[in-house]
């Protein structure tokens, strides 16, 4: 059992991306609880004030093919008062898995649904507390030894009442977009596994892009991050996201991320 556990840690550690999901799923019959904080400095925000968003989330590993997330967000990013902001759910189905020694290739399809009570602002289309809508996409992940690379593409539709009204907005609003992501993770420590209680240190770099289909606006962000995994069941992420290129009017072009996640294995047994 120890050998199996160490093998799983070695294979999956470096594809637990900070800003995106890999094609691999969390362990079957497990539950994870995560709290994520996003922070925008005063000099980087559109309103010239410090902004924050906290997102508690529950994740379920149904089986080796299916997993689901459900969460909410609380923030003061769109209003001066800190308040409940949004709810969302995410589901992923892994339909391809080619596993070999110390490497694998996997593909999955996913869907996202979100509702927010935040006002419609800015050009970027985001379901993380900013817009109500739906998204569907595909993700492919290749792992070889200590390096994991993942590519994601998705189509997003904003479901807002203003989409069907007769008001002429200036500038025009964006209601649909295509998102792209290229993520890479590298297992830095430990060099050799001897105990499941060893702390893992993973380094990540993710390129996150969006192209709106209404007004032809776009952005490309870079997001480096470091991740610490403790006792093979607790994860601490620290990330920094910043715009490299783009022409969108955004809430901010830079933000910090801090998250902590705890996984509980074999919460229920397979019948």
TITITOR-692533 format. One record per residue: residue number from 1; residue in three letters; z, x, y of N, C-alpha, C in turn. Coordinates in Angstrom, 1 decimal. Layout:
ATOM     k     r     n_zz     n_xx     n_yy    ca_zz    ca_xx    ca_yy     c_zz     c_xx     c_yy
ATOM   NUM   ALA        Z        X        Y        Z        X        Y        Z        X        Y
...
***
This chain:
ATOM     k     r     n_zz     n_xx     n_yy    ca_zz    ca_xx    ca_yy     c_zz     c_xx     c_yy
ATOM     1   UNK      0.0      0.8     -1.2      0.0      0.0      0.0      0.0      0.9      1.3
ATOM     2   UNK      0.7      2.0      1.2      0.8      2.9      2.4     -0.6      3.5      2.6
ATOM     3   UNK     -1.3      3.9      1.5     -2.6      4.5      1.6     -3.6      3.5      2.3
ATOM     4   UNK     -3.5      2.2      1.8     -4.4      1.2      2.3     -4.1      0.9      3.8
ATOM     5   UNK     -2.8      0.9      4.2     -2.5      0.7      5.6     -3.0      1.8      6.5
ATOM     6   UNK     -2.8      3.0      6.0     -3.3      4.2      6.8     -4.8      4.2      7.0
ATOM     7   UNK     -5.5      3.8      5.9     -6.9      3.7      6.0     -7.4      2.7      7.0
ATOM     8   UNK     -6.7      1.5      7.0     -7.0      0.5      8.0     -6.8      0.9      9.4
ATOM     9   UNK     -5.7      1.6      9.6     -5.4      2.2     11.0     -6.5      3.1     11.4
ATOM    10   UNK     -6.9      4.0     10.5     -7.8      5.0     10.8     -9.2      4.4     11.2
ATOM    11   UNK     -9.6      3.4     10.5    -10.9      2.8     10.7    -10.9      1.9     11.9
ATOM    12   UNK     -9.8      1.1     12.2     -9.9      0.1     13.2     -9.3      0.5     14.5
ATOM    13   UNK     -8.5      1.5     14.5     -7.8      1.9     15.8     -8.7      2.1     17.0
ATOM    14   UNK     -9.8      2.8     16.8    -10.6      3.1     18.0    -11.6      2.0     18.4
ATOM    15   UNK    -11.6      0.9     17.7    -12.4     -0.2     18.1    -11.6     -1.4     18.6
ATOM    16   UNK    -10.4     -1.2     19.0     -9.6     -2.2     19.6     -9.8     -2.1     21.1
ATOM    17   UNK    -11.0     -2.5     21.6    -11.3     -2.2     23.0    -10.4     -3.0     24.0
ATOM    18   UNK    -10.4     -2.5     25.2     -9.5     -3.0     26.2    -10.1     -4.2     26.9
ATOM    19   UNK    -11.4     -4.1     27.3    -12.0     -5.1     28.1    -13.0     -6.0     27.3
ATOM    20   UNK    -13.3     -5.7     26.1    -14.2     -6.5     25.3    -13.7     -6.6     23.9
ATOM    21   UNK    -14.3     -7.5     23.1    -13.9     -7.6     21.7    -15.0     -6.9     20.8
ATOM    22   UNK    -14.5     -6.3     19.7    -15.5     -5.7     18.7    -16.0     -6.8     17.8
ATOM    23   UNK    -16.9     -6.4     16.9    -17.4     -7.3     15.9    -16.4     -7.5     14.8
ATOM    24   UNK    -15.5     -6.6     14.6    -14.4     -6.7     13.6    -13.4     -7.7     14.1
ATOM    25   UNK    -12.7     -8.3     13.1    -11.7     -9.3     13.4    -10.3     -8.6     13.2
ATOM    26   UNK     -9.3     -9.3     13.7     -7.9     -8.9     13.5     -7.6     -9.2     12.0
ATOM    27   UNK     -6.5     -8.6     11.4     -6.2     -8.9     10.0     -6.0    -10.3      9.7
ATOM    28   UNK     -6.5    -10.7      8.5     -6.4    -12.1      8.1     -4.9    -12.5      7.9
ATOM    29   UNK     -4.7    -13.8      8.2     -3.3    -14.4      8.0     -2.3    -13.8      9.0
ATOM    30   UNK     -2.8    -13.3     10.1     -1.9    -12.7     11.1     -1.9    -13.4     12.4
ATOM    31   UNK     -0.9    -13.1     13.2     -0.8    -13.7     14.6     -0.5    -12.5     15.5
ATOM    32   UNK     -1.1    -12.6     16.7     -0.8    -11.6     17.7     -0.5    -12.3     19.0
ATOM    33   UNK      0.5    -11.8     19.8      0.8    -12.3     21.1      0.5    -11.2     22.1
ATOM    34   UNK     -0.2    -11.5     23.2     -0.6    -10.5     24.2     -0.3    -11.0     25.6
ATOM    35   UNK      0.2    -10.1     26.4      0.3    -10.4     27.8     -0.5     -9.4     28.6
ATOM    36   UNK     -1.4     -9.9     29.5     -2.3     -9.0     30.2     -2.0     -9.2     31.7
ATOM    37   UNK     -1.9     -8.1     32.5     -1.8     -8.2     33.9     -3.0     -7.5     34.6
ATOM    38   UNK     -3.6     -8.2     35.5     -4.7     -7.6     36.3     -4.2     -7.6     37.8
ATOM    39   UNK     -4.4     -6.4     38.4     -3.9     -6.2     39.8     -5.0     -5.7     40.7
ATOM    40   UNK     -5.0     -6.2     41.9     -6.0     -5.8     42.9     -5.2     -5.3     44.1
ATOM    41   UNK     -5.4     -4.1     44.5     -4.7     -3.5     45.7     -5.1     -4.2     47.0
ATOM    42   UNK     -4.2     -4.1     47.9     -4.4     -4.8     49.2     -5.7     -4.4     49.9
ATOM    43   UNK     -6.0     -3.0     49.9     -7.1     -2.5     50.6     -8.4     -2.7     49.8
ATOM    44   UNK     -8.3     -3.3     48.5     -9.5     -3.5     47.7     -9.8     -5.0     47.6
ATOM    45   UNK     -9.0     -5.9     48.1     -9.2     -7.3     48.0    -10.0     -7.9     49.1
ATOM    46   UNK    -10.7     -9.1     48.8    -11.4     -9.7     49.9    -10.5    -10.3     50.9
ATOM    47   UNK     -9.3    -10.7     50.6     -8.3    -11.3     51.5     -7.4    -10.3     52.1
ATOM    48   UNK     -7.6     -9.0     51.8     -6.7     -8.0     52.4     -5.2     -8.2     52.1
ATOM    49   UNK     -5.0     -8.5     50.8     -3.6     -8.7     50.3     -3.5     -8.3     48.8
ATOM    50   UNK     -2.4     -7.9     48.4     -2.2     -7.6     47.0     -2.3     -8.8     46.1
ATOM    51   UNK     -3.1     -8.8     45.0     -3.4     -9.9     44.2     -3.0     -9.6     42.7
ATOM    52   UNK     -2.5    -10.6     42.0     -2.1    -10.4     40.6     -2.5    -11.6     39.8
ATOM    53   UNK     -2.7    -11.3     38.5     -3.0    -12.4     37.5     -2.4    -12.0     36.2
ATOM    54   UNK     -1.6    -12.9     35.6     -1.0    -12.7     34.3     -1.5    -13.7     33.3
ATOM    55   UNK     -1.9    -13.1     32.1     -2.6    -14.0     31.1     -1.9    -13.9     29.8
ATOM    56   UNK     -1.0    -14.8     29.4     -0.4    -14.8     28.0     -1.4    -15.4     27.1
ATOM    57   UNK     -1.4    -14.8     25.9     -2.5    -15.2     24.9     -1.9    -15.1     23.5
ATOM    58   UNK     -2.3    -16.1     22.6     -2.0    -16.1     21.2     -3.3    -15.9     20.4
ATOM    59   UNK     -3.4    -15.1     19.4     -4.5    -14.8     18.6     -4.2    -15.0     17.2
ATOM    60   UNK     -5.1    -15.7     16.4     -4.9    -16.0     15.0     -6.0    -15.4     14.2
ATOM    61   UNK     -5.7    -14.6     13.2     -6.7    -14.1     12.2     -6.7    -15.1     11.1
ATOM    62   UNK     -7.7    -16.0     11.1     -7.8    -17.1     10.1     -8.1    -16.5      8.7
ATOM    63   UNK     -9.2    -15.7      8.7     -9.5    -15.0      7.5    -10.4    -13.8      7.9
ATOM    64   UNK    -11.1    -13.1      7.0    -11.8    -11.9      7.3    -13.0    -12.2      8.2
ATOM    65   UNK    -13.5    -13.5      8.2    -14.6    -13.9      9.0    -14.3    -14.6     10.3
ATOM    66   UNK    -13.2    -15.3     10.4    -12.9    -16.1     11.6    -11.6    -15.7     12.3
ATOM    67   UNK    -11.7    -15.7     13.6    -10.5    -15.5     14.4    -10.6    -16.4     15.7
ATOM    68   UNK     -9.4    -16.7     16.3     -9.4    -17.6     17.4     -8.4    -17.1     18.4
ATOM    69   UNK     -8.7    -17.2     19.7     -7.7    -16.9     20.8     -7.5    -18.2     21.6
ATOM    70   UNK     -6.3    -18.3     22.1     -6.0    -19.4     23.1     -5.0    -18.8     24.1
ATOM    71   UNK     -5.3    -19.1     25.4     -4.5    -18.5     26.4     -4.5    -19.3     27.7
ATOM    72   UNK     -3.8    -18.8     28.7     -3.7    -19.3     30.0     -3.6    -18.2     31.0
ATOM    73   UNK     -3.7    -18.5     32.3     -3.5    -17.5     33.3     -2.7    -18.1     34.5
ATOM    74   UNK     -1.9    -17.2     35.1     -1.1    -17.6     36.3     -1.4    -16.5     37.3
ATOM    75   UNK     -1.7    -16.9     38.5     -2.2    -15.9     39.5     -2.1    -16.4     40.9
ATOM    76   UNK     -2.3    -15.5     41.9     -2.4    -15.8     43.3     -3.7    -15.2     43.9
ATOM    77   UNK     -4.7    -15.1     43.0     -5.9    -14.5     43.4     -6.8    -15.4     44.3
ATOM    78   UNK     -6.8    -16.7     44.0     -7.6    -17.6     44.8     -6.8    -18.4     45.8
ATOM    79   UNK     -5.5    -18.4     45.7     -4.6    -19.0     46.6     -3.5    -18.1     47.0
ATOM    80   UNK     -2.8    -18.4     48.1     -1.7    -17.5     48.6     -0.5    -17.7     47.8
ATOM    81   UNK     -0.4    -18.8     47.0      0.8    -19.1     46.2      0.5    -18.7     44.8
ATOM    82   UNK      1.5    -18.2     44.1      1.4    -17.8     42.7      1.6    -19.1     41.9
ATOM    83   UNK      0.6    -19.4     41.0      0.7    -20.7     40.3     -0.1    -20.6     39.0
ATOM    84   UNK      0.1    -21.7     38.2     -0.8    -21.8     37.0     -2.2    -22.0     37.4
ATOM    85   UNK     -3.1    -21.2     36.7     -4.5    -21.1     37.2     -5.5    -21.7     36.2
ATOM    86   UNK     -5.4    -21.3     34.9     -6.5    -21.7     34.0     -6.0    -21.7     32.5
ATOM    87   UNK     -6.8    -22.3     31.7     -6.6    -22.3     30.2     -8.0    -21.9     29.6
ATOM    88   UNK     -7.9    -21.3     28.4     -9.2    -20.9     27.8     -9.0    -20.7     26.3
ATOM    89   UNK    -10.1    -20.7     25.5    -10.1    -20.5     24.1    -11.3    -19.7     23.7
ATOM    90   UNK    -11.2    -18.8     22.7    -12.2    -17.9     22.3    -12.3    -18.0     20.7
ATOM    91   UNK    -13.4    -18.1     20.2    -13.6    -18.1     18.7    -14.7    -17.1     18.3
ATOM    92   UNK    -14.5    -16.4     17.2    -15.4    -15.4     16.8    -15.7    -15.5     15.2
ATOM    93   UNK    -16.9    -15.4     14.8    -17.3    -15.5     13.4    -18.1    -14.2     13.1
ATOM    94   UNK    -17.5    -13.4     12.2    -18.2    -12.2     11.7    -19.1    -12.5     10.5
ATOM    95   UNK    -20.4    -12.3     10.8    -21.4    -12.8      9.7    -22.0    -11.6      9.0
ATOM    96   UNK    -21.8    -10.3      9.4    -22.4     -9.2      8.8    -21.4     -8.1      8.7
ATOM    97   UNK    -21.2     -7.4      7.5    -20.3     -6.3      7.4    -20.9     -5.4      6.4
ATOM    98   UNK    -21.2     -4.1      6.8    -21.7     -3.1      5.9    -20.7     -2.0      5.9
ATOM    99   UNK    -19.9     -1.9      4.9    -18.8     -0.9      4.9    -19.1      0.3      4.0
ATOM   100   UNK    -18.8      1.5      4.5    -19.0      2.7      3.7    -17.7      3.5      4.0
ATOM   101   UNK    -17.6      4.7      3.3    -16.5      5.6      3.5    -16.5      6.1      4.9
ATOM   102   UNK    -15.4      5.9      5.6    -15.2      6.4      7.0    -16.2      5.8      8.0
ATOM   103   UNK    -16.9      4.8      7.7    -17.8      4.2      8.6    -18.1      2.7      8.2
ATOM   104   UNK    -18.5      1.9      9.2    -19.0      0.6      8.9    -19.8      0.1     10.1
ATOM   105   UNK    -20.6     -0.9      9.8    -21.4     -1.6     10.9    -21.1     -3.1     10.7
ATOM   106   UNK    -20.8     -3.8     11.8    -20.5     -5.2     11.8    -21.1     -5.9     12.9
ATOM   107   UNK    -21.4     -7.2     12.7    -21.9     -8.1     13.7    -21.2     -9.4     13.7
ATOM   108   UNK    -21.0    -10.0     14.9    -20.3    -11.3     15.0    -20.9    -12.1     16.1
ATOM   109   UNK    -20.7    -13.4     16.0    -21.1    -14.4     17.0    -19.8    -14.9     17.6
ATOM   110   UNK    -19.8    -15.2     18.9    -18.6    -15.8     19.5    -18.9    -16.8     20.6
ATOM   111   UNK    -17.9    -17.6     20.9    -18.0    -18.6     21.9    -16.7    -18.7     22.7
ATOM   112   UNK    -16.9    -19.0     24.0    -15.8    -19.0     25.0    -15.8    -20.3     25.8
ATOM   113   UNK    -14.7    -20.9     26.0    -14.6    -22.1     26.8    -13.4    -22.0     27.7
ATOM   114   UNK    -13.6    -22.3     29.0    -12.5    -22.1     30.0    -12.5    -23.2     31.0
ATOM   115   UNK    -11.3    -23.6     31.4    -11.1    -24.5     32.6    -10.2    -23.9     33.6
ATOM   116   UNK    -10.6    -23.9     34.8     -9.7    -23.4     35.9     -9.6    -24.4     37.0
ATOM   117   UNK     -8.5    -24.4     37.8     -8.4    -25.3     38.9     -8.6    -24.4     40.2
ATOM   118   UNK     -9.0    -23.2     40.1     -9.3    -22.4     41.2    -10.5    -22.9     42.0
ATOM   119   UNK    -10.6    -22.7     43.3    -11.7    -23.1     44.1    -12.9    -22.2     43.7
ATOM   120   UNK    -14.1    -22.7     43.9    -15.4    -22.0     43.6    -15.6    -20.9     44.7
ATOM   121   UNK    -15.5    -19.7     44.3    -15.6    -18.6     45.3    -16.4    -17.5     44.7
ATOM   122   UNK    -17.1    -16.7     45.5    -17.7    -15.4     45.1    -18.9    -15.6     44.2
ATOM   123   UNK    -19.7    -14.6     44.0    -20.9    -14.6     43.3    -20.8    -14.4     41.8
ATOM   124   UNK    -19.8    -13.6     41.4    -19.7    -13.2     40.0    -19.3    -14.4     39.2
ATOM   125   UNK    -19.8    -14.5     38.0    -19.5    -15.6     37.0    -18.5    -15.1     36.0
ATOM   126   UNK    -17.3    -15.6     36.1    -16.2    -15.1     35.2    -15.4    -16.3     34.7
ATOM   127   UNK    -15.1    -16.3     33.4    -14.3    -17.4     32.8    -12.8    -16.9     32.7
ATOM   128   UNK    -12.5    -15.8     33.3    -11.1    -15.3     33.2    -10.3    -15.7     34.4
ATOM   129   UNK    -10.2    -17.1     34.6     -9.4    -17.6     35.6    -10.2    -18.0     36.9
ATOM   130   UNK    -11.5    -17.6     37.0    -12.2    -17.8     38.2    -13.2    -19.0     38.1
ATOM   131   UNK    -13.7    -19.3     37.0    -14.7    -20.4     36.9    -14.4    -21.2     35.6
ATOM   132   UNK    -14.8    -22.5     35.6    -14.8    -23.3     34.4    -16.2    -23.2     33.8
ATOM   133   UNK    -16.2    -23.1     32.5    -17.5    -23.0     31.8    -17.5    -22.7     30.4
ATOM   134   UNK    -18.7    -22.3     29.8    -18.8    -22.0     28.4    -19.6    -20.7     28.3
ATOM   135   UNK    -19.5    -20.0     27.2    -20.3    -18.8     27.0    -20.5    -18.6     25.5
ATOM   136   UNK    -21.6    -18.1     25.1    -21.9    -17.8     23.7    -22.5    -16.4     23.7
ATOM   137   UNK    -22.3    -15.7     22.6    -22.8    -14.3     22.6    -22.8    -13.7     21.2
ATOM   138   UNK    -23.3    -12.4     21.1    -23.3    -11.6     19.9    -22.7    -10.3     20.2
ATOM   139   UNK    -22.1     -9.7     19.2    -21.5     -8.3     19.4    -21.8     -7.6     18.1
ATOM   140   UNK    -22.2     -6.3     18.2    -22.4     -5.4     17.1    -21.6     -4.1     17.3
ATOM   141   UNK    -20.9     -3.7     16.2    -20.0     -2.5     16.3    -20.3     -1.5     15.2
ATOM   142   UNK    -20.5     -0.3     15.6    -20.7      0.8     14.6    -19.6      1.8     14.7
ATOM   143   UNK    -18.9      2.0     13.6    -17.9      3.0     13.5    -18.3      4.2     12.6
ATOM   144   UNK    -18.1      5.4     13.1    -18.3      6.6     12.3    -17.1      7.5     12.5
ATOM   145   UNK    -16.3      7.7     11.5    -15.1      8.6     11.6    -14.2      8.2     12.8
ATOM   146   UNK    -14.1      9.0     13.8    -13.1      8.6     14.9    -13.8      8.0     16.1
ATOM   147   UNK    -15.1      7.7     16.0    -15.8      7.2     17.2    -16.3      5.8     16.8
ATOM   148   UNK    -16.1      4.8     17.7    -16.6      3.4     17.5    -17.4      3.1     18.8
ATOM   149   UNK    -18.6      2.5     18.6    -19.5      2.1     19.7    -19.8      0.6     19.4
ATOM   150   UNK    -19.7     -0.1     20.5    -20.0     -1.6     20.4    -20.9     -2.0     21.5
ATOM   151   UNK    -21.8     -3.0     21.2    -22.7     -3.6     22.2    -22.5     -5.1     22.2
ATOM   152   UNK    -22.4     -5.7     23.4    -22.2     -7.1     23.5    -23.2     -7.7     24.5
ATOM   153   UNK    -23.7     -8.9     24.2    -24.5     -9.7     25.1    -24.1    -11.1     25.0
ATOM   154   UNK    -24.0    -11.8     26.1    -23.6    -13.2     26.1    -24.3    -14.0     27.3
ATOM   155   UNK    -24.4    -15.3     27.1    -25.0    -16.2     28.1    -23.9    -17.1     28.6
ATOM   156   UNK    -23.7    -17.2     29.9    -22.6    -18.0     30.4    -23.1    -19.1     31.3
ATOM   157   UNK    -22.5    -20.3     31.2    -22.8    -21.4     32.1    -21.6    -21.9     32.7
ATOM   158   UNK    -21.6    -22.1     34.1    -20.5    -22.6     34.8    -20.5    -24.1     34.9
ATOM   159   UNK    -19.4    -24.7     34.5    -19.4    -26.2     34.6    -18.5    -26.6     35.8
ATOM   160   UNK    -19.1    -26.8     36.9    -18.4    -27.1     38.1    -19.0    -28.4     38.7
ATOM   161   UNK    -18.2    -29.2     39.3    -18.7    -30.5     39.9    -19.8    -30.2     40.9
ATOM   162   UNK    -19.7    -29.1     41.7    -20.7    -28.9     42.7    -22.1    -28.6     42.1
ATOM   163   UNK    -22.2    -28.4     40.8    -23.5    -28.1     40.2    -24.4    -29.3     40.3
ATOM   164   UNK    -23.9    -30.5     40.3    -24.7    -31.7     40.3    -24.6    -32.5     41.6
ATOM   165   UNK    -23.9    -32.0     42.6    -23.9    -32.8     43.9    -25.1    -32.4     44.7
ATOM   166   UNK    -25.2    -33.1     45.9    -26.4    -33.0     46.8    -26.1    -32.0     47.9
ATOM   167   UNK    -25.0    -31.3     47.9    -24.6    -30.4     49.0    -25.5    -29.2     49.0
ATOM   168   UNK    -25.9    -28.7     50.1    -26.7    -27.5     50.2    -25.7    -26.4     50.6
ATOM   169   UNK    -25.4    -25.5     49.6    -24.4    -24.4     49.9    -25.1    -23.2     50.4
ATOM   170   UNK    -24.5    -22.6     51.4    -25.0    -21.3     52.0    -23.9    -20.3     51.9
ATOM   171   UNK    -24.0    -19.2     51.2    -25.2    -18.9     50.3    -25.2    -19.8     49.1
ATOM   172   UNK    -26.4    -19.8     48.4    -26.5    -20.7     47.2    -25.5    -20.2     46.1
ATOM   173   UNK    -25.0    -21.1     45.3    -24.1    -20.7     44.3    -24.8    -20.3     43.0
ATOM   174   UNK    -24.1    -19.5     42.2    -24.6    -19.1     40.9    -23.8    -19.8     39.8
ATOM   175   UNK    -24.6    -20.4     38.9    -24.0    -21.2     37.8    -24.3    -20.7     36.4
ATOM   176   UNK    -25.1    -19.7     36.3    -25.5    -19.2     35.0    -25.7    -17.7     35.1
ATOM   177   UNK    -25.4    -17.0     34.0    -25.5    -15.5     34.0    -25.6    -15.0     32.6
ATOM   178   UNK    -26.1    -13.8     32.5    -26.1    -13.0     31.3    -25.2    -11.8     31.5
ATOM   179   UNK    -24.3    -11.6     30.5    -23.4    -10.5     30.5    -23.8     -9.4     29.5
ATOM   180   UNK    -23.6     -8.1     29.9    -23.9     -7.0     29.0    -22.6     -6.1     28.9
ATOM   181   UNK    -22.4     -5.5     27.8    -21.3     -4.5     27.7    -21.7     -3.5     26.6
ATOM   182   UNK    -21.3     -2.2     27.0    -21.5     -1.1     26.0    -20.1     -0.4     26.0
ATOM   183   UNK    -19.4     -0.4     24.8    -18.1      0.1     24.8    -18.0      1.2     23.7
ATOM   184   UNK    -17.2      2.2     24.0    -17.0      3.3     23.1    -15.5      3.7     23.1
ATOM   185   UNK    -15.0      3.9     21.8    -13.6      4.3     21.7    -13.5      5.5     20.8
ATOM   186   UNK    -12.6      6.4     21.1    -12.4      7.6     20.3    -10.9      7.8     20.0
ATOM   187   UNK    -10.6      8.0     18.7     -9.2      8.2     18.3     -8.8      9.6     18.6
ATOM   188   UNK     -8.0      9.8     19.5     -7.6     11.2     20.0     -6.4     11.7     19.1
ATOM   189   UNK     -5.4     10.9     18.9     -4.2     11.3     18.1     -3.8     10.1     17.3
ATOM   190   UNK     -3.2     10.4     16.1     -3.0     11.7     15.5     -4.2     12.4     14.9
ATOM   191   UNK     -4.2     13.7     14.8     -5.3     14.4     14.1     -5.4     14.0     12.6
ATOM   192   UNK     -4.2     13.9     12.0     -4.1     13.6     10.6     -3.0     12.6     10.4
ATOM   193   UNK     -3.3     11.6      9.6     -2.3     10.5      9.3     -1.3     11.0      8.2
ATOM   194   UNK      0.0     10.9      8.5      1.0     11.1      7.4      2.0     10.0      7.3
ATOM   195   UNK      2.0      9.1      8.4      3.0      8.1      8.4      2.5      6.9      9.3
ATOM   196   UNK      2.7      5.7      8.8      2.2      4.5      9.6      2.9      4.4     10.9
ATOM   197   UNK      4.1      5.0     11.1      4.8      4.9     12.3      4.3      5.9     13.4
ATOM   198   UNK      3.4      6.8     13.0      2.8      7.7     14.0      2.2      6.9     15.2
ATOM   199   UNK      2.3      7.4     16.4      1.7      6.8     17.5      0.2      7.2     17.6
ATOM   200   UNK     -0.6      6.1     17.8     -2.0      6.3     18.0     -2.3      6.4     19.4
ATOM   201   UNK     -3.2      7.3     19.8     -3.7      7.4     21.2     -5.2      7.3     21.2
ATOM   202   UNK     -5.8      6.3     21.7     -7.2      6.0     21.8     -7.7      6.1     23.2
ATOM   203   UNK     -8.9      6.7     23.4     -9.5      6.7     24.7    -10.8      5.9     24.7
ATOM   204   UNK    -11.0      5.2     25.8    -12.2      4.2     25.9    -12.9      4.4     27.2
ATOM   205   UNK    -14.2      4.1     27.1    -15.0      3.9     28.3    -15.9      2.7     28.0
ATOM   206   UNK    -15.9      1.8     28.9    -16.8      0.6     28.7    -17.6      0.4     30.0
ATOM   207   UNK    -18.9      0.0     29.8    -19.8     -0.3     30.8    -20.0     -1.8     30.8
ATOM   208   UNK    -19.7     -2.5     31.9    -19.7     -4.0     31.9    -20.7     -4.4     33.0
ATOM   209   UNK    -21.7     -5.2     32.6    -22.7     -5.6     33.6    -22.9     -7.1     33.5
ATOM   210   UNK    -23.4     -7.7     34.6    -23.8     -9.1     34.7    -25.0     -9.3     35.6
ATOM   211   UNK    -25.9    -10.2     35.2    -27.1    -10.6     35.9    -27.1    -12.1     36.0
ATOM   212   UNK    -26.9    -12.6     37.3    -27.0    -14.1     37.4    -28.4    -14.5     37.4
ATOM   213   UNK    -28.6    -15.7     37.0    -30.0    -16.2     36.8    -30.4    -17.2     37.9
ATOM   214   UNK    -29.5    -17.5     38.8    -29.8    -18.4     39.9    -30.3    -17.7     41.1
ATOM   215   UNK    -29.6    -16.6     41.5    -29.9    -15.9     42.7    -30.3    -14.4     42.5
ATOM   216   UNK    -30.4    -14.0     41.2    -30.8    -12.7     40.9    -29.8    -11.6     41.5
ATOM   217   UNK    -28.5    -11.9     41.5    -27.6    -10.9     41.9    -27.0    -10.2     40.6
ATOM   218   UNK    -26.4     -9.0     40.8    -26.0     -8.3     39.6    -24.9     -7.3     40.0
ATOM   219   UNK    -24.2     -6.8     38.9    -23.3     -5.7     39.1    -23.2     -4.9     37.8
ATOM   220   UNK    -22.8     -3.6     37.9    -22.5     -2.8     36.8    -21.1     -2.1     37.1
ATOM   221   UNK    -20.2     -2.3     36.2    -18.9     -1.7     36.3    -18.6     -0.7     35.2
ATOM   222   UNK    -17.8      0.3     35.5    -17.3      1.3     34.5    -15.8      1.0     34.4
ATOM   223   UNK    -15.3      1.1     33.1    -13.9      0.8     32.9    -13.3      1.8     31.9
ATOM   224   UNK    -12.8      2.9     32.3    -12.1      3.8     31.4    -10.7      3.3     31.1
ATOM   225   UNK    -10.2      3.6     29.9     -8.9      3.1     29.5     -8.2      4.0     28.5
ATOM   226   UNK     -6.9      3.9     28.4     -6.2      4.6     27.4     -5.3      3.6     26.6
ATOM   227   UNK     -5.1      3.8     25.3     -4.4      2.9     24.5     -3.4      3.6     23.6
ATOM   228   UNK     -2.2      3.0     23.5     -1.2      3.6     22.7     -0.8      2.5     21.6
ATOM   229   UNK     -0.8      2.9     20.3     -0.4      2.0     19.3      0.8      2.5     18.6
ATOM   230   UNK      1.9      1.7     18.6      3.2      2.1     18.1      3.5      1.3     16.8
ATOM   231   UNK      3.9      2.0     15.8      4.4      1.5     14.5      3.3      0.6     13.9
ATOM   232   UNK      2.0      0.8     14.2      0.9      0.1     13.7      0.8     -1.4     14.0
ATOM   233   UNK      1.8     -1.9     14.9      1.8     -3.3     15.2      1.9     -3.6     16.6
ATOM   234   UNK      2.1     -2.6     17.5      2.3     -2.9     18.9      1.3     -2.0     19.7
ATOM   235   UNK      0.7     -2.6     20.7     -0.4     -1.9     21.5     -0.2     -2.0     23.0
ATOM   236   UNK     -0.3     -0.9     23.6     -0.2     -0.8     25.1     -1.5     -0.3     25.7
ATOM   237   UNK     -2.1     -1.1     26.6     -3.4     -0.7     27.2     -3.2     -0.5     28.7
ATOM   238   UNK     -3.8      0.6     29.2     -3.9      0.9     30.6     -5.3      1.1     31.0
ATOM   239   UNK     -5.9      0.3     31.9     -7.3      0.5     32.2     -7.5      0.4     33.7
ATOM   240   UNK     -8.6      0.9     34.1     -9.1      0.9     35.6    -10.5      0.5     35.6
ATOM   241   UNK    -10.9     -0.5     36.3    -12.3     -1.0     36.3    -12.8     -0.9     37.8
ATOM   242   UNK    -14.0     -0.4     37.9    -14.6     -0.2     39.2    -16.1     -0.4     39.2
ATOM   243   UNK    -16.7     -0.8     40.3    -18.1     -1.1     40.4    -18.8      0.2     40.6
ATOM   244   UNK    -19.9      0.4     39.8    -20.8      1.5     40.0    -22.0      1.2     40.8
ATOM   245   UNK    -22.6     -0.1     40.6    -23.7     -0.5     41.3    -23.7     -2.0     41.4
ATOM   246   UNK    -24.4     -2.7     42.3    -24.5     -4.1     42.4    -24.7     -4.6     43.8
ATOM   247   UNK    -25.0     -5.9     43.9    -25.3     -6.6     45.2    -24.5     -7.9     45.3
ATOM   248   UNK    -23.5     -8.1     44.5    -22.7     -9.4     44.5    -21.6     -9.3     45.6
ATOM   249   UNK    -21.3    -10.5     46.1    -20.1    -10.7     46.9    -19.0    -11.0     45.9
ATOM   250   UNK    -18.1    -10.1     45.7    -17.0    -10.2     44.7    -15.6    -10.2     45.3
ATOM   251   UNK    -14.7    -10.7     44.6    -13.3    -10.7     45.0    -12.8     -9.3     45.3
ATOM   252   UNK    -13.2     -8.4     44.4    -12.8     -7.0     44.5    -13.8     -6.2     43.6
ATOM   253   UNK    -14.0     -5.0     44.0    -14.8     -4.1     43.2    -14.0     -3.1     42.4
ATOM   254   UNK    -12.7     -3.2     42.5    -11.8     -2.3     41.7    -10.6     -3.1     41.3
ATOM   255   UNK    -10.0     -2.9     40.1     -8.8     -3.5     39.7     -8.2     -2.7     38.6
ATOM   256   UNK     -6.9     -2.9     38.4     -6.1     -2.3     37.4     -5.7     -3.3     36.3
ATOM   257   UNK     -5.6     -2.8     35.1     -5.2     -3.7     33.9     -4.1     -3.0     33.2
ATOM   258   UNK     -3.1     -3.8     32.8     -2.0     -3.4     32.0     -1.7     -4.5     31.0
ATOM   259   UNK     -1.7     -4.2     29.7     -1.5     -5.3     28.7     -0.6     -4.7     27.6
ATOM   260   UNK      0.1     -5.6     26.9      0.9     -5.3     25.8      0.7     -6.4     24.7
ATOM   261   UNK      0.5     -5.9     23.5      0.2     -6.8     22.4      1.1     -6.5     21.1
ATOM   262   UNK      1.6     -7.6     20.5      2.4     -7.4     19.3      1.7     -8.2     18.2
ATOM   263   UNK      1.5     -7.6     17.0      0.9     -8.3     15.9      1.9     -8.5     14.8
ATOM   264   UNK      1.8     -9.7     14.2      2.7    -10.0     13.0      1.8    -10.3     11.8
ATOM   265   UNK      1.9     -9.4     10.8      1.0     -9.4      9.7      1.5    -10.4      8.6
ATOM   266   UNK      0.6    -11.0      7.9      0.9    -11.9      6.7      1.9    -12.9      7.1
ATOM   267   UNK      1.6    -13.6      8.2      2.5    -14.7      8.6      2.4    -15.9      7.7
ATOM   268   UNK      1.3    -16.1      7.1      1.2    -17.1      6.1      0.3    -16.5      4.9
ATOM   269   UNK      0.6    -17.0      3.7     -0.1    -16.4      2.6     -1.3    -17.3      2.2
ATOM   270   UNK     -2.3    -16.6      1.6     -3.5    -17.2      1.2     -3.2    -18.1      0.0
ATOM   271   UNK     -3.7    -19.3      0.1     -3.5    -20.3     -1.0     -4.4    -20.0     -2.2
***
